[in-house]
């Protein structure tokens, strides 16, 4: 292993690489529970099925990064992209779980072609810098909003659309049974924040586990909380594999291309535009996520070459693209390089041996699904909120004093959260940028692909929404 990954050549040791891989896994492991919990809201797929799909695709993607690119980075179903899959492609647009997997597969195929031909980097450069910098922050705000809703802290309100849930037990509008899970979420967020401040490795995972323990301890104080609890327990780890085989594996091929459910309420033209624009949104978000993580993590580990480029860049991008295709076949949303890999890089990880270690741990985690199923949504919601906090950090890179930058950036962020849709944020950011450049005499700064992307989004609004 030392010779294959050239550990000594990179100034590291096997021990350092293994510890770095463990650190990366601990920072990423929350995705197994969060992703499964999010997809469990969809019809036709269960928590256990998506848990296995998430773990297996993480194993494949991380091993690809280890053996193909020799970089210490972990891959799994990306936060934000999974929200886009569930809440936008399925709930908002009306596509089925299998239909949306087709879009993920298209994303992976397109990225593989673009990477092999070298076009992917050129496409990225066509997106205005202000929109690129705003996308992670917008996704972060959207994810945090989802977490607050999953925790029951933010609820629907007929007069204001959304509002803070009631914590008032005096007038009968709230009970301890409804308040307790919300308090668990708040406590878990604080646990994660404190542990991160104290530089505890895997603080997100420990926060989820701590919130879970608190949830079941406080459950003793809720009448009827444990009624039927033991009857629903199943510690057969292989049952999850059965659910995965029946509900997720190869569904993209067996059911994905059947759009009859969507066409029952929409026209063929609607379907074509939805496929084109949604696949575009998947590609754009995945592209920004991967490129940003590659540069950010490698920069933090002082791994960039003398020209400031990521080592084995094309192989890393190809690993990401192939992993996305594998994820669609397994039954989960876009697989991407995780920013949490920076924690392993900070621990000294410099080679693929670190990623290999992370992949092995994801493989072991596949057999722990019965334990993971005990984790309540109030605990995983804390992870969503905290990841939102991390992703909001990108706003500091935006020049808010330049109005031609501030407006597209703000609209990108605001529309993602306020319209419950990531692609709408990208659309309004791109369209506003083009109009501002056009009417301020800077049309020459707009790149050709930027015009094309804006036109596609405009068609989506006028013809499908």
N, C-alpha and C positions, 0 to 999 in steps of 0.2 A: 504494500500500500504506500509506504514512504517513497519508494522508487517510482511507482506509477504516477503519483500526484506531485512528485518532485518537491516534497515538503522541505527538505534542507535547503534546496535551491532558492526557495521563497523565504528563507530565514525563519522557519517555524519548526515545531516538533510535533510528533504524533500526539503526545499528550495535550498540547495546546489546541491542536486541530479538533480532537475529540471533545474537549471541554467547550470549545467554541460551538461545535455542532449541537451539543446538548443545550447550550444557552439559547441558540437560535430556535430550537424546537420548543423550549419552554415559553419563549416569547410568541411563537406562532400557534401553539396548540389550541388556543381558544377558538380558532377558526373551525375546528371540528364540531364543537357544540353550537357555536353561533350560526354557522352555515346550515347545519341540519335543522336547527330550530326555525330558521327563516323559511326554508323550503317546505317544512312540514305544514305550512299554511296553504300550500297548493293542493289541488285535487289530484288524486292518483299517485301520490308519492308520500312516503313516510319518513319519519326522523331517522330510523335505522338505515333505510336505503341510501339516503343522502349522506349519512355519516360515513358509510363504507365508500361511497363514490368520492367524497371529499378526501378521505385518507388515502385511497388508492391513487387518485390523480396527483396528490401531493408527493407520494412515493415516486411515481413515474417522472414528474417534473423535476424534482430535486435530484434524482439519480441522473437525469439528462444533464442538468447543470454541473453535476460533479464530474461525470465521465466525458462529456463532450466539450465543456468550456473550462473545466478545472477551476471553478470559482466557488467561494464559500457562501453561496446564496441559496435560500430555501424558496420553494414555489408551492402555492396552494391556491384555492379559489379565492379571488381577490375581494376584499371588502369594497363595497361601492358597486362593483360589477355584479355581485350576487343580489344586491338590493335592486339594481336596474333590471336584472333578470326577473325577479319575483314581483316587484311592485309596479314596474313600468311595462315590461314586455308581456307579462301574464295578466296582472290585475287591471292595468290601465288600458292596454291595447286589446286584451281579450284572447291572446294566444294561449295555447295549452302548454303544459310543461314540456312535452316532447317537441312541439313546434319551436319553442324558444331554444331548445338544444340545437336545432338545425342552424339557428343564427350564430350560436357559439361555434359550431363546427365550421361555418362559413368564415367566421372571424379567424379561426386557426388556419384554415386553408389559405385564405388571403394573406395572412401574415407570413406563412411559410413561403409562398410565392414571392412576396415583396422582399423578404429577407434574402432568399436565394439570389434574386435579381439585383439586390442592392438598392431597391426603390424605397424601402421603408424609411431610411434616414432622410431621404429627400421629401417624403410626404410630411414627416414631422416638422421639417423646417418651414413648410408652407403655413402652418398654424401660427397666428400672431402670438408673440411672447406674452402679452397681457392675458390672453385667454388660457394659455398653457399654465401659467402660474396660478390662475384663479381656480382651475378645475379641481385640484386636490382639496382646496379649502371649501369649495362648494359641496363636494362629495362628503367631506368631513361634517359639515353642518347638516346635510341630509341624513347621514348615518346617525348622528347624535339625536336628531329628531325622531328617527325610527326607534332608537333605543329608549327614549323617553316615553314613546307610545307603547312599546312592548312592555315597559315596566308599569304602565298604568298611571304614570305621573302626569302626562299630558293626555287629555281625553277630548272627544268630540263635544262641541257645544253648539246648540242651534242658533245662538245669537252672535257668537264670535268665531264660529267654525271650530276652533280649538281653545282649550282653556286648561288651567291647572286643576288636577283632580282634587276633590275635597278631602281634607284631613280632619274635618270637624266631626267629632264623635258625639257632640252634645245635642245637635238638632236632628239626629237620625239619618243624615245624608251619607254618612260613612261609618263603617264598622272596623273593628280591629282586624278582622279577616281580610279586608281590602287594603287597609293601611299598611299592615305588616310587610307585604312583598315590596311595596314602594320604599319603605325604610331600608329594606335589605339592599335594594339597588343603590340608594344614596350611600349607604355604609360601604358597599363594595367599591364604588367609585373613589371614595375617600381612602380606602385601603390601598387601591392601586396607585393613587397619587402619592401617598406617603411612602410606599415601598419603592416607587420609582425615584422619589427624591432621595431616598437612602441608598439608591443604586442596587436594590435587590434584583437579582436575575429572575426573569419570568414574572414580573410583577402583575401583568394582566392575568396570567393563568392563576397565580396565587390569589388574586382578587376574586376571580370566579369561584375558586374552591372555598375561599373564606366566606363569600356570600352564600354559597350552598350550605355550608355548615350552620351559619347563622339562621338561614331560612328554616332548616329542619329543627333547630333548637327552639326557635320562636314558635314553630308550628305546634309545640306542646301547649302553648297558651291559647290556641284557636280551637274551639269546640268542633269535633268531627274531622279535624285535619287529617288524622291517620286512618279514618274509616276506609276499609278496602285497600289500604296501602300494600300490605303483604301479598294480597291476591294478584296485584298487578305487577309484582316483581318477577323478572325473568333473568336469570344469570347464565343463560345459554348464549355465549358469544357468537355462535354460528348461526343463530336465528337471523341476525342482521344481514348476513351474507345471502340468506335465502330471500329476504325482502329486497335486497339490492338486485339480485338476479332477476326477480320477477317485475320489479317496478322501475328500475333505472338502466341497467346494463343493455346497451344496444337499442334503447327506446328511440334514439335519434333516427335510427334507420327503420325500425318496425312501425312506429307511429308518427314520427316527426314530420314526414312529408304529407300527412293527411290534414289538410287545412279546412275540412268541411265544417268544423265547428265555428271557425272564424267567418267563413264565407256565408254561413247561414244568416248573419246579420250585417255583412259588409260586401262590397263589390270586389271584383278581381283587381280593379285599379287600386283600391284601398290596400289590398294585400301586397301588391307589388311595391307600392311606396313604403308600406310599413316594413317590409323585409329589407328594402334598400336603406332606409333611414335608420332603422334600428340596428342593422348589422354595422352601419357606419358608426353609430354611437358606441357599440361594443368595441369596434376597432380603435376608435379615437381614445377612449378611456383606457383601454388596455395598453395602447402605445405610450401614452403619457406616463402611466403607472410604471411600466417596465423601464423606460428610458430614465425616468427620474430616480428610480430605485438603484439601477445599475451605476449611474454616475454618483449618486449620493453615498451609497455603501462603499464603493471602491475609493471614493475621495476620502471618506472617513478613515479608511485603513491605509491611506497613502499608497494605493495600489495602481493609480493611473500612470501611464507611461510618460515619457519626457514631453510628449505633445499634448498631454492632458486627456488622453483617450482611455477608455476601459479596455483592459487586456481581453483578448478573445471575444471582442464585442459581437461580431457576426454570429459566432457559435453560441453565445449567450442568448442572443435574440432568436436564433433558430430553436434552441432548447425551449424557450418560452412559447414559441409558435406551435411546436409539436405537442407540448404539454397541454395546450388549449384544445387541440384536436382530441387528445386522449381523454381530457376531462369531459368533453361532449359525449364521447362514446361511453364513458363510465357513468355519466348522468349528472354532471354538476356544471356550474357556471364557469366562466373564463378563468383558467389557471394562469397566474401571473407571479412575477418575482416579488417577494414580500419585503417591505421596508424594514420589518422587524429583523431581517437578516443583519442589519447594521449592529445589532446587539452582539451577535456572534463575531462579527468583524472587529468590534471594539474589544472583544476578549482575546483577540490575536489570530482568529481564523484567516488564512490567506490562500488556501487551496481547496480543491474539490473534496478532500478528505473530510473537511468540516461539513460540507453539504451531504456527503455520503452518510455520515453519522446522523444527521437530521433525518434523512430519508429512512434509515433503519428504524428510528424511533417512531416515525409515522406508520411504518409497517406494523410494529408492535401494538400501536394504538388502535389498529383495526380490530383487535380482539378484545378491546375494552369498552365496546359500545354499550353493554348493559350498565356499566358504571356511569358512563357519560349521560345516559338517558335520565339519570336521577337529578341532573343539574337543572334547576328551575330557570325559567325565562327571566326572572327578576335578577338572577346572577349574571347571565349572559348579556342582558341589557346593559349592564355596567360596562362591559367590554366595548359595546357599540358606542356608548357615550364617550368613553375614554379615547378610543381610536379617533372619534370625531375631534376631540381636543388636539390630538397629535397632528391630524391632517390640516387643521386650521392654521398651523404655524406658517404655512406658505404665504399668508397675506402680508407678512413682513417683507417679502421680496417684491411686492407690487409698489410702483411709484404712484402713490395716491395724490401727489401734487400735480401730476400731469393728467388733465381731464380726459385726454384722448386714450389714456391707459385706464384711468379710474372707472369710467363709465362701463366699458366692456367687461372689466374685471368684476365690478359690482353686480352687473346684470347676470353674469355667469354664475356667481355665487348665490345670489338672491333667488333666481328662477329655479335653481336646482331644489332648494329647500321649500320655497313657497308654492311651487307647482307640483311638488312630490314627484319630480321627474328630472333625471340627470341630463337627458338629451336636450330638454328644453333650455336648460342653462347654457349648454354649449351652443345651441342654436342662437339664442339672443345675444350671447357674447360675440359670436362670429358676425352676425348680421349688423349689430350696432357698430362693431369695429369697422366694417366695410363702409357703412354710411358716413361715419365720422371721418374716415380717411378720404372718402370721395368728396365730401363738401368742405373739406379744409385744404383741398388742393394737393393731397398726398396720395392720389390714386395709384401712382407708380409703385408705392410701397406694398400694395396688395398683390400677393402671389396668385398665380393662376388657379392652383388647387384650392385656395381659400375662397375664390369666387364659386368654384364648383360645389364645395361643401355648403356654402351659404345658400346657393340655389336649391340644393336638395332639401335642406331644412325648410326653406320657404314653401316649396311644393308640399312638404308634409303638413305644414300648418293650414294651407289654403285648401288642400284636397282631402285630408283625412281627419282633421281634428274637429 
